[in-house]
Amino acid sequence: MADADSGPGAQPQARSVRVVILALMIAMLLAMLDNMIIGTAMPTIVGELGGLEHLSWVVTAYTLATAASTPIWGKLGDMYGRKGVFLISIVIFLIGSVLSGMAQDMGQLIGFRAVQGLGAGGLMVGVMAIIGDLVPPRERGRYQGMMAAVMAVAMIGGPLAGGTITDHWGWRWSFYINLPLGAVALAMITIVLHLRRKDRSAGRGRIDYFGAALLTVGITAIVLVTTWGGTEYAWDSAVIMELIAIGVASLTGFLFVERRAAEPLMPLHIFRSRNFTLMSVIGFLTGFVMFGAVLFLPLFQQSVQGASATNSGLLLLPMLMSMLVVSMIAGRVTTSTGKYRIFPIVGGGLMVAGLFLLAQMDTGTSRLTSAVYMAVLGAGMGFLMQITMLVAQNSVELKDMGVASSAATLFRTLGSSFGVAIMGALFTGRVQDEMAARGGSKATAGSAQLDAASLAKLPVPVREAYEFAVSSGTHAAFMLGGAVAVIGFVAAFFVKEVPLRGAGPAPTADRPVAEKVAETV
């Protein structure tokens, strides 16, 4: 697997750095866009393939494979070279996309989605690690806006693209649409990305298979707990308790194995850096809050404020635009000054403020008011989303860039799983309690979330009761999110202002090659 022109600290051709970044953004878009598109197509897929009872597994299989493979992809990139490993992850993702589009029943689709998720696990890690190799942290701020823009495009354009593709071409093209994008990314990276020849002795260490197996089992158990808890099984059920026990035992064993492995999958020494550990915690909490907000804000706007569900991504526009603008500003300031410690503090404070403001929304809150609250939350996320990865990568040696990137990505992924599960359980419980208190519990007996068609069929008193219940549920969810965000805000004060690599004087023959390259970008 080792490729001759891959490795940390390698020298790219300066004239092609922007082209490489563009190709990486396309790959990043593939990973982010997929679930957004598929979510819109799911009703049509179920109508043709059947298997409604297994519907959740179409998403769960993808999420499981992505989370479990993320650390492995990062380590493989460190050992055998980023370029080859990244190209392989794109190919696996595209193979999974083709197979998913060809699925003849729900079982096949679930299995092929797992293949697709396996490749997706390497996409985000590969993008972050290669950017970490190409561009020193001091210069990376100029690209933060581009990465935030990709996220905004995925969240806004994904549902709209999914609906359009499904209506005009059929649901199978929701998967096939990945092929032209993936082919462009493959071609551009293959042709343009030229990294220095890797030292072959660096990849001769034995892969930590036992550690990889333990971490995979542990992550799988955690994701299943957050996916099934409160939905498929009660939180205190035997299945959930067994999964928790398996997860704790596996992760404990993983820590024991990693301390003794010759080539650990996730070297524990990277956590000796205070900044890296803090960024992992803040990344986890940001993921917890962000994906909870993405889930409940459109629900509140549709159920309480009467917004259209045609494109749920547009409902998040105030938050996403605020995040994009602030991320660009923070990146530019970081590049020009080399200072970054203030951003996690300000971002944490704004995130707390935004969540507590959103918790005040009720049935009388206007769309303008909720948009302002969303913009405050988005500004907080804009200060945090890319800074956490930048500081994490700056806190490790170049040889550990892959595992650092994968660890930061994994913590954010796990945070999102916990956020959706815990905030979702709190929301559902509050909605059902309020509906029961107002005599409308039959309307939410199957689900605490009703679509526009279902709401229109409800008697006016029941519909008003449901609007109040959703308002109460989102209040509880955002109050919890605000309390969690306080932890991240406090943690940000302990971040040290360690100089960013690439922040020195003008290039000289003694400076690292990557720093000189950045000056020409």
Beta strands, then each sheet from edge to edge (+ up, - down):
end
